Amino acid sequence: MVIHVCDETKNLKQDFTCPRDLLVKEMRYFAEYLSVDPQRWEEVDISVHCDVQIFDWLMNYVRRNSAGEGNKDKPRLEPSNVISILISSEFLKMDTLVEECIQYCHKHMSAIVATPCNMNCINSNLATRIAELFSHNEADDIRDKKDKFKSKLFQKKIERLFDPNYQNRDSPGNASTLYRCGLCLKLLTKDTERKISCVPGKINIDARGEIIYTHIRQKSWDVHEYITGLYEELKSWVLVYWRIWGTINYLTCFRCQQVFVCAELTQCKYHPDSVLYPGMDTERGWHGAGIYPCCNQRVLRFDPTGIPKGCKTRDHIVNVPDEENCDEETSAQTRVLNDLLLHRDAVCVSNSPSAEGAEESQSSAEKVQDCDVLLEPTVLRSLRGDGSTFSLLKNWSLQLRQQSLLSEDEEYTTGSEVTEDEVGDEEELSKKQAAKKAKKAHRPLKKQLSSPNFQRKEKSEKSQTRDNTPFTVSVQKSKWDSSRSMRYNQDAQREEDQRRMVEIIGYLTKMRFGDQEQSKSKDTKEPAGGIYSRLEVQFRSSSQVRQSSEKTPRSKTRYAQIRTT
């Protein structure tokens, strides 16, 4: 068989001859074009547009084992020609040569990218096969100054992290179930959701008595937007890979006995000073509680939550077992730890010192974490009177629920306004004027309404727009005022019920979806009937479009039949 090779770049033409059987065996691309009948071989004209030197190399490779051509040595792959040979052999379906080129790329990738070759011509299939040979440490060690192939390699690595059916030796964790919690805003997977702590209100106990956490999936979070945002932030697919890898893999700290994701290696909380517990001669309210001298934070002697709290952070410590006594899971954790320490700058999230330590250092108040409430010492003494840890937590939660129900916003009135309907027939006009004066006196105190012994802590996002002065006026109990008319008491009761219901809905929405979900849920319009109502609307609209589309071709067919007759 004669093969005409046209090199348009160098403006060269050259003919190559090769036996038909050998050509079909080595280059399976020609098998479907070459007939079995030898009489028709002369009718076939093969023309190939390729570099003359590359095709000459391929023909020498085809004849490497032929006896009639003499003992020719097998041509050698080089960094300058391996990419061109890889592309040509993959097109001509030379599977053995393709595998040799991929293995050569794995061993000499740094030298290959240093040559003036075009790596963009490598398709997705070949890039995936090359990436599977590289471990993430080997891929990270590639010296690619112009970024010809390294980013493409790590893009394939990221795809493997999100493949639920792929067993990845570099990453025991899988990112196919990655989501974000709407309460604690942490990134979690199916493997880490029961081990990573959430807000204190989502702590549960399993059948074995172990503490587990219940996270709430944030519906508005999208993994594609997350990856795009990471790339815009880090400007490198290599760093994006290591950040995702550090998010889905976890270890256990030997020091604090907590499970942590690799990206939080530097966030082991601790107190530099030991806790001090008061003696027996102290007042009763201090029994069962101690204080850290470093930040004046109060702590329970027996804390059932087990969540470490501290004013400073340091590196987690992981206990490495002996290689002789470790199983497959332990050896995988050891590899994760070694990779984490090797690439800690790319994996760990850089964070400033937490502001919680500064807030918890107040000596006159103690903060209940993630509850947005400050408890005064008088309340703490009354709560600690029974000396029981669980009753203390129960009373705290009860007081927090009362705070959420009794908190007053500016759009609600205090019930002290007097209208024309308030005054009964037996009341005189002077009493009405006195009530109006009381209304003016109480109006400035509307912003200061709160529950007893509580102070609301304004969030940093709202500190510029809302008044953050402490609430000092205690709440008057809602009761039936016999000195008022029946209409006034009924209106006041309806106002109170409406205000309480709005507060309950807002509080439950905040617990269910978080602050960000609450703001976004107002903008999204959901059908009143829920998802079934939405599906019904979509079905009806699609059926109407289908009926209209069926009617339209009939008229056209009739018109065509009339034209033909």
PATIKOL-8916 format. One record per residue (C-alpha): residue in three letters; x, z, y. Coordinates in steps of 0.02 Angstrom, whole numbers, padded with zeros to 5 digits, always signed. Each point is the difference from the previous one (the first is absolute). Example, Ala and Ser with C-alpha at 12.3 -4.5 7.8 and 13.67 -1.06 7.14 Angstrom:
2
ALA+00615+00390-00225SER+00069-00033+00172
REM end
This chain:
565
MET+00000+00000+00000VAL+00061-00047+00174ILE-00036+00122+00142HIS+00018-00059+00180VAL+00051+00142+00117CYS-00026-00022+00188ASP+00091+00121+00116GLU-00085-00028+00167THR+00103+00131+00089LYS+00167-00082-00042ASN-00076-00176-00012LEU+00065-00023-00178LYS-00072-00074-00160GLN+00064+00022-00176ASP-00064-00041-00175PHE+00013+00120-00147THR-00030-00038-00183CYS-00059+00123-00130PRO-00077-00016-00175ARG-00187+00015+00003ASP-00012+00140-00130LEU+00131+00105+00088LEU-00083-00029+00169VAL-00171+00053-00064LYS+00073+00152-00089GLU+00098+00068+00148MET-00109-00060+00144ARG-00179+00026-00059TYR-00066-00069+00164PHE+00027-00178-00066ALA-00085+00031-00167GLU-00175-00037+00066TYR+00056-00164+00080LEU+00109-00074-00138SER-00096-00084-00141VAL+00044+00028-00182ASP+00000-00187-00033PRO+00181-00064+00019GLN-00061-00174+00049ARG-00071+00068+00163TRP+00158+00092+00054GLU+00061-00152+00097GLU-00161-00001+00101VAL+00034+00175+00069ASP+00098+00010+00163ILE+00056+00177+00047SER+00048+00035+00180VAL+00049+00174+00059HIS+00027+00055+00180CYS+00135+00132-00014ASP+00176+00043+00051VAL+00118-00109-00101GLN+00122+00142-00036ILE-00139+00117-00058PHE-00075-00128-00117ASP+00172-00042-00068TRP+00021+00187-00036LEU-00170+00001-00088MET+00046-00152-00108ASN+00163+00083-00051TYR-00101+00154-00048VAL-00117-00109-00104ARG+00146-00080-00094ARG+00093+00165-00027ASN-00035+00004-00189SER-00006-00187-00038ALA+00134-00059-00124GLY+00007-00180+00056GLU+00054+00042+00176GLY+00155+00093-00051ASN+00034+00184+00019LYS-00054+00028+00178ASP+00003+00174+00070LYS-00159+00078+00061PRO-00011-00015+00190ARG+00020+00164+00094LEU-00120+00075+00124GLU+00066+00044+00172PRO-00074+00093+00148SER-00003-00162+00100ASN-00103-00101-00125VAL-00102+00125-00101ILE-00153-00004+00115SER-00011-00190-00002ILE+00022-00003-00188LEU-00131+00136-00019ILE-00129-00098+00100SER+00038-00164-00088SER+00001+00076-00175GLU-00164+00090+00034PHE-00079-00166+00055LEU+00068-00093-00153LYS-00059+00143-00115MET+00173+00043-00065ASP-00047+00177-00053THR+00169+00050-00071LEU+00092-00052+00156VAL-00127+00088+00111GLU+00030+00163-00091GLU+00189-00021+00017CYS-00018-00031+00187ILE-00110+00154+00022GLN+00126+00108-00093TYR+00139-00071+00107CYS-00099+00039+00159HIS-00020+00178-00058LYS+00187+00023-00021HIS+00062-00095+00154MET-00140+00014+00129SER+00112+00065+00140ALA+00118-00148-00022ILE-00145-00123-00010VAL-00082+00054+00164ALA+00170-00013+00085THR+00005-00188-00035PRO-00091-00125+00113CYS-00143-00026-00124ASN-00185-00007+00035MET-00086+00146-00086ASN-00172-00041+00068CYS-00026-00134-00134ILE-00013+00136-00135ASN-00183+00011-00046SER-00097+00159-00035ASN+00015-00014-00189LEU+00189-00012+00002ALA+00013+00139+00130THR-00105+00114-00111ARG+00111-00034-00152ILE+00157+00034+00102ALA-00073+00160+00073GLU-00042+00069-00173LEU+00186+00000-00045PHE+00047+00104+00151SER-00026+00186+00012HIS-00041+00059+00174ASN+00173+00074+00018GLU+00083-00164-00048ALA-00114-00095+00118ASP+00041+00120+00141ASP+00187-00027-00028ILE-00012-00188+00030ARG+00101-00051+00153ASP-00113-00123+00089LYS+00043-00008+00184LYS-00118-00144+00041ASP-00139+00070-00110LYS-00017-00158-00103PHE-00072+00081-00156LYS+00006+00190+00010SER-00167+00020+00090LYS-00083-00119-00122LEU+00071+00103-00143PHE-00074+00162+00068GLN-00167-00084+00033LYS-00009-00032-00187LYS+00049+00181-00029ILE-00144+00057+00112GLU-00120-00110-00098ARG+00056+00084-00160LEU-00034+00172+00075PHE-00183-00051+00022ASP-00016-00078-00173PRO-00102+00123-00108ASN+00055-00081-00165TYR+00187-00007+00035GLN+00115+00133-00072ASN+00129+00025+00136ARG+00159+00088-00050ASP+00050+00025+00182SER-00166+00081+00048PRO-00100+00113-00117GLY-00136+00007+00132ASN-00117-00146+00029ALA-00073-00050+00169SER-00155-00090-00067THR-00107+00155+00035LEU+00076+00040+00169TYR-00122+00068+00129ARG-00005+00114+00151CYS-00089+00167+00009GLY-00123+00013+00144LEU+00030+00186+00021CYS+00188+00030-00014LEU+00046-00184+00038LYS+00126-00003-00143LEU+00035-00153-00107LEU-00043+00036-00182THR-00016-00084-00169LYS-00096+00043-00156ASP+00152+00095-00066THR+00031+00104+00157GLU-00175+00036+00065ARG-00020+00160-00103LYS+00177+00062+00036ILE+00024-00029+00187SER-00084+00131+00111CYS-00146-00043+00114VAL-00086+00106+00134PRO-00036+00179-00055GLY-00186-00036-00017LYS+00032-00123-00143ILE+00088+00118-00121ASN-00077+00014-00174ILE+00041+00083-00165ASP+00005-00098-00163ALA-00048+00061-00174ARG+00173+00074-00027GLY+00000+00098+00162GLU+00121-00117+00087ILE-00025-00048+00182ILE-00052-00181+00026TYR-00044-00094+00157THR-00147-00115+00036HIS+00040-00137+00123ILE-00127-00112+00086ARG+00038-00186+00005GLN+00004-00074+00175LYS-00113-00151-00008SER+00070-00089+00152TRP+00180+00002-00064ASP+00064-00166-00067VAL+00159-00019-00101HIS+00038-00174+00068GLU-00008+00064+00179TYR+00111+00146-00052ILE+00135-00115-00071THR-00010-00114+00152GLY+00015+00149+00115LEU+00150+00064-00096TYR+00088-00167+00017GLU-00037-00006+00187GLU+00073+00175+00015LEU+00153-00016-00112LYS+00037-00188+00025SER+00068-00015-00178TRP-00080-00027-00170VAL+00140+00103-00077LEU-00050+00152+00102VAL-00184-00033-00036TYR+00036+00004-00186TRP+00094+00165+00008ARG-00135+00079+00109ILE-00137-00048-00124TRP+00110+00053-00146GLY+00023+00170+00081THR-00187+00017+00026ILE-00055-00031-00179ASN+00136+00097-00093TYR+00005+00189-00002LEU+00108+00145-00055THR-00020+00189-00016CYS+00097+00117+00113PHE+00091+00140-00091ARG+00000+00108+00156CYS-00182-00006+00058GLN-00077-00053-00167GLN-00098-00138+00086VAL-00019-00183-00046PHE+00061-00114+00140VAL+00011-00187+00022CYS+00175-00069+00020ALA-00032-00050+00180GLU-00019+00185+00043LEU+00167+00058-00069THR+00048+00087+00162GLN-00165+00094+00025CYS+00020+00157-00104LYS-00072+00136+00113TYR+00079+00171+00008HIS+00027+00153+00111PRO+00180+00048+00041ASP-00048+00184+00000SER-00082+00098-00140VAL-00177+00062+00018LEU-00026+00181+00053TYR-00145+00099-00071PRO-00056+00159+00091GLY+00009+00169-00084MET-00141+00113-00056ASP-00007+00091+00166THR-00058-00153+00096GLU-00178-00033+00049ARG-00120-00058-00132GLY-00018-00177+00069TRP+00181-00040-00043HIS-00011+00036-00186GLY+00025-00157-00105ALA+00080-00100+00141GLY+00178-00019+00063ILE+00090-00087+00141TYR+00150-00115+00014PRO+00119+00061+00137CYS+00066-00176+00031CYS-00164-00070+00067ASN-00120+00150-00004GLN-00111-00089-00124ARG-00113+00111-00104VAL-00012-00027-00186LEU-00102+00071-00143ARG+00092+00099-00132PHE-00094-00092-00137ASP-00045-00175+00059PRO-00111-00089-00129THR+00026-00172+00077GLY+00185-00008-00041ILE+00033-00121+00144PRO+00172+00032+00076LYS+00000+00033+00186GLY+00154+00008+00108CYS+00065-00023+00175LYS+00149-00106-00054THR+00033-00139-00124ARG+00143-00041-00118ASP+00034-00111-00150HIS-00093+00026-00162ILE+00104+00049-00152VAL-00035-00083-00168ASN+00062+00077-00160VAL+00092-00130-00107PRO-00004+00036-00188ASP+00139-00040-00121GLU+00007-00179-00062GLU+00002+00058-00181ASN-00164+00097+00011CYS-00103-00117+00108ASP-00141-00112-00058GLU-00053-00169+00069GLU-00106+00073+00140THR+00138+00118+00055SER+00129-00139-00001ALA-00117-00105+00109GLN-00012+00145+00124THR+00190+00013-00001ARG+00015-00185+00043VAL-00126+00023+00141LEU+00102+00145+00070ASN+00163-00099-00008ASP-00080-00149+00087LEU-00075+00115+00131LEU+00166+00081+00041LEU+00085-00170+00004HIS-00126-00077+00121ARG-00066+00154+00090ASP+00022-00076+00173ALA-00116-00144-00044VAL-00124+00102-00103CYS-00025+00158+00101VAL-00119-00001+00147SER+00087+00057+00157ASN-00104+00138+00079SER+00026+00117+00144PRO-00016+00187-00030SER-00181+00042-00031ALA-00100+00073+00140GLU-00087+00118-00120GLY+00146+00121+00002ALA-00009+00017+00188GLU-00187+00026-00004GLU+00011+00129-00137SER+00129+00102+00095GLN-00129+00075+00117SER+00004+00189-00015SER-00176+00034+00062ALA-00094-00120-00112GLU+00008-00075-00173LYS-00044-00178-00037VAL-00101-00050-00152GLN+00082-00162-00053ASP-00099-00163+00023CYS-00153+00093+00065ASP+00026-00022+00188VAL-00043+00183+00036LEU+00100+00148+00065LEU-00045+00173-00062GLU+00027+00149+00112PRO+00085+00157-00066THR-00164+00098+00010VAL-00081-00124-00118LEU+00148+00007-00117ARG-00009+00189-00009SER-00185-00005-00039LEU+00026-00135-00131ARG+00145+00092-00084GLY-00096+00162-00012ASP-00048-00023-00182GLY+00178-00044-00051SER-00055-00139-00117THR+00085-00169+00015PHE-00145-00102-00066SER-00128+00089+00109LEU+00116-00030+00147LEU+00000-00187-00032LYS-00188+00005-00028ASN-00029+00088+00166TRP+00113-00124+00088SER-00099-00146-00068LEU-00162+00086+00051GLN+00063+00028+00176LEU+00057-00181+00010ARG-00171-00062-00051GLN-00077+00110+00132GLN+00122-00069+00128SER-00046-00179-00045LEU-00185+00038+00017LEU+00010+00104+00159SER+00124-00109+00096GLU-00083-00075+00153ASP+00040-00170+00075GLU-00035-00053+00177GLU-00146-00112-00042TYR-00105+00147-00060THR-00083+00126+00112THR+00003+00189-00023GLY-00188+00016-00001SER-00003+00090+00167GLU-00078-00143+00099VAL-00174+00033+00064THR-00130-00136+00022GLU-00178+00002+00062ASP-00066+00026-00178GLU+00101+00159-00026VAL-00110+00111+00109GLY-00161+00058-00077ASP-00159+00028+00095GLU+00036+00186+00013GLU+00174-00020+00074GLU+00023-00001+00186LEU+00097-00122+00107SER+00131+00130+00041LYS+00050+00012-00183LYS+00023-00189-00003GLN+00115+00006+00150ALA+00099+00140-00079ALA+00020-00104-00156LYS+00067-00146+00103LYS+00129+00115+00078ALA+00051+00058-00174LYS+00017-00182-00050LYS+00123-00033+00141ALA+00098+00154-00046HIS+00013-00049-00182ARG+00041-00184+00029PRO+00189+00023+00026LEU+00007+00098-00163LYS-00068-00143-00104LYS+00174-00064-00044GLN+00058+00174-00051LEU-00131+00029-00134SER+00074+00043-00169SER-00014+00115-00148PRO+00062+00181+00011ASN+00186+00035-00012PHE+00045-00183-00019GLN+00101-00119+00106ARG-00008-00188-00020LYS+00167-00088-00007GLU-00009-00169+00086LYS+00085-00144-00089SER+00142-00092+00083GLU-00100-00162+00008LYS-00138+00080+00105SER+00107+00115+00106GLN+00008-00124+00145THR-00186-00029+00013ARG-00080+00166-00045ASP+00017+00174+00070ASN+00104+00109-00114THR-00038+00169+00079PRO-00038+00134-00130PHE-00182+00041-00033THR-00034+00178+00053VAL-00190+00017+00005SER-00081+00063-00159VAL-00152-00084-00075GLN-00170+00076+00027LYS-00102+00006-00158SER-00145-00123-00010LYS-00158+00101-00006TRP-00179-00009+00058ASP-00015+00058+00179SER-00164+00090+00020SER+00015-00001+00189ARG-00008-00191-00002SER-00144-00113-00037MET-00031-00071-00173ARG+00037-00177+00059TYR+00170+00053+00067ASN+00048+00086-00163GLN-00054-00150-00104ASP+00099-00121+00108ALA+00153+00111-00010GLN-00016+00011-00188ARG-00012-00190-00016GLU+00154-00022+00110GLU+00095+00125-00107ASP-00052-00084-00163GLN+00049-00172+00065ARG+00168+00062+00061ARG+00038+00087-00164MET-00045-00155-00101VAL+00114-00112+00103GLU+00141+00126-00019ILE-00027+00009-00189ILE+00001-00190-00017GLY+00158-00014+00104TYR+00089+00136-00099LEU-00048-00072-00169THR+00051-00175+00056LYS+00169+00067+00055MET+00026+00084-00168ARG-00054-00155-00096PHE+00089-00139+00093GLY+00121+00083+00121ASP+00012-00021+00189GLN+00047-00183-00002GLU-00136-00046-00124GLN-00128+00090+00108SER+00044-00102+00153LYS-00001-00163-00098SER-00162+00039-00091LYS-00093-00005+00165ASP+00053-00179+00031THR-00043-00068-00173LYS-00183-00037-00033GLU-00057+00036-00177PRO-00173-00051-00064ALA-00123+00143-00011GLY-00020-00025-00186GLY+00185+00007-00038ILE+00096-00122-00108TYR-00154-00055-00099SER-00089-00051+00159ARG+00153-00098+00055LEU+00011-00089-00168GLU-00184-00044+00010VAL+00022-00075+00173GLN+00149-00102-00061PHE-00098-00060-00151ARG-00150-00052+00105SER+00108-00092+00125SER+00095-00092-00137SER-00163-00048-00087GLN-00070-00069+00162VAL+00156-00105+00026ARG-00012-00063-00180GLN-00183-00050+00022SER+00036-00090+00163SER+00146-00092-00080GLU-00110-00054-00145LYS-00131-00070+00118THR+00122-00101+00103PRO+00070-00117-00138ARG-00176-00046-00056SER-00044-00081+00164LYS+00165-00093+00000THR-00032-00064-00177ARG-00170-00063+00044TYR+00069-00088+00151ALA+00135-00081-00104GLN-00127-00059-00127ILE-00106-00077+00136ARG+00150-00091+00069THR+00049-00071-00169THR-00174-00065-00039
REM end
